[in-house]
Amino acid sequence: MGRGKIVIRRIDNSTSRQVTFSKRRSGLLKKAKELSILCDAEVGVTIFSSTGKLYDYASSRQMMGEELSGMTVKDLHSLENQLEVSLHGVRAKKEQLLMEEIQELNRKGNLIHQENMELYKKVNLIRQENMELKKKVYGTRNGSGTDRNSVLTNGISIEEDLQVPVNLQLSQPQQQNYEATSGATKLGRL
């Protein structure tokens, strides 16, 4: 009894994906070895996992720089040329990917710089608004350096620097005043 067909798409579960990768990688390398033996073909397989780990198979181990003793100078020169072409292709692809990554990082850096400039402008605007509010709260200063509107009804003067933040708090009305006003409104309705 055979297995049914599966839909070929990315496996969402990371554990299942890793198990499938391991099993299929082993099967692929086994098939490559069988193909090279059965058909006397030179087979090479290179696999990179999602974590960047390299798995490879080459039917001619000479591609890995091993078992070179039986080769002639012409064979070694040919092998060297093949390796140089392959190495050039790998380096070109690596350079392309690195350049794309650098361009993407530069683009992101420019966006972050623009966002920082916009935030800086907003902070300056808020600072200006705060200065204007402080001027409205404290009024203008007279010749003696004190604020002419800084004397409270109980005679205590406030001498605040405009650079110091103002902490305003709302307080609940005293209980006696609240009851008196609520009684007055009740009487007014009758």
N, C-alpha and C positions, 0 to 999 in steps of 0.2 A: 504494500500500500504506500503510495507516494504522498509527498506533501503537496499542499495546494500552493498556487502562486501567491506571492505577496506583492503588494504595491511598493514600488521602488520610490521611496521618499525618505527624508531625514527622520531618524528615530528620535522622538522627543525625550524619552527617559535616558539620562546620561549613563546609567549602569548598563542598561540593555544595549545602548549604542556601543559602549566599550567592549562588551562581550561579543557582539556581532562583528565589530572591527577585528578583534583578535582571531575569531574563528575564520572569518573570510580571508583575512591576511594570510593565515597559515595555509588555507586551501589554495589561494592564488599562487603562493610561492611553490607549493607542491606541484600544481599543474604546470608552472613554468619549468620546473626541473624535469618533469615527465616529458614535456614537449621537446626539450633540448636533447634528452636521451633517445626518445623514440624516433625523432625526425632528424637527428644530427644537425640541429639548428643552434645558432648562437642566440641565446635568449637573455635579456636583461630586464629586471623589474626593480623599480625604485618606488617605495611607498613612504609617505610622510604622514604621521598621525596628526590629529588635531592639536596635539601638544608640541608638534615639531620634531618628534622622534623619527629617526630614519630607519627603515627596514629595506634591505635590498637583496637581490639574487642576480648573479651573473653566471651563465653557463661556462664562459671562458674566464677562469679566475685570474687570467692575465690582465683583465681590465682593472683588477684590484691591485696590480703590481706584484702579484705572486706567481710562482711557477713559470719564471721567465727563462730558465736554463736551456731549454731546447729550441729557443727561437733564434733565427738568423738576424743579422743587422737590418736587413730589409724589413723583416717582420716587426722588429722593435721600432723602426722608424715609422712604419705604418700605424702601429699601436700608439706611438707617441702623438702622431698627427690626429688620430681619432680622439685621444684624451684631451688634446689642446682645443679641438673644435667643441667637444662637450663642455670643457671647462669655460671656454669663452661664452657659450650659450648660457651656462649657469650664472656666470658673473654678470652678463648683460641683464638677465632676468632679475637678479638680486639688486643690481643698480637701479633698474626701473622701479622695483617695488620700494626701495629706499627713497628714491626721488619723489614718488607719489606720496609716501608717508610724510616726508619733509614738507611737501606742498600742503598737505592736509593740516599738519601741525601749524604751519605759517598762517593758513586761513583761519584756524581756530584761535590762534594768538591775536590776529587782527580783530576778530569778533570780540574777544575778551577785552582788548584795548579800547574798542569803540564803546563797549558796555561800561568800562571804567570811566571813560570820559563823560558819558551821559550821567552816570551816578555822581561824578564830581560836580557837574553842572547842577544837578538836583540838590546836592548838599549845599552848594553855595547859594542857591535860591532859597532854601529853607533857612540858612543863616541870615540872609537879608530880611526875610519875613520875620524871623525872631527878633532881629534888631529893631525893626519897625514896631513890632508888638511891645517890646520893652520900652521904647520911647513913648508909646501910647499909654502904657501902664504907669510909668514913672513921670511922664510929662517932660517938660524942658527944664534944664538946670538954671538957677539964677546965678548972680555974680558970686555968691559965697560958696558955690559948688554944691549946695544942697538943692534938692528937688523941691520946688515950691508946692507941688502936689503930694509931697511925701509925708506930710504931717497927718496923722490919723486923728479921729475924733477924740480919742483919749489923750492926745497931746504927745504921743510917742512919735519921734521922727524916724523915718527909714532912710538910711543912706546906703543905697545899693549901687554897686558897680554894674554897668550895663553888660559886662562880659559874664557876670555870674548868673546862672540859670535861676529863673523864678519858679518857686514851687507853690502853686495855688491849690488849695484843698476846699472842697465843699463840706460844710458841717450841718448837722441836723439842727433845726430850731429848738430852742429850749422848750421843755415840756409845758411850762406855765404859759408861755406865749401861744403855743399851739392850741391849748385848751381854751384860752380866752378868745382867740380868733374863731375857733370852731363854734363856740357858744354864741358869738355875735352873729355868725352867719345863720345859725339855727333860729335865733330870735328875729333876724331880718326877714326870714321866710314866712313867719307867722303873720 
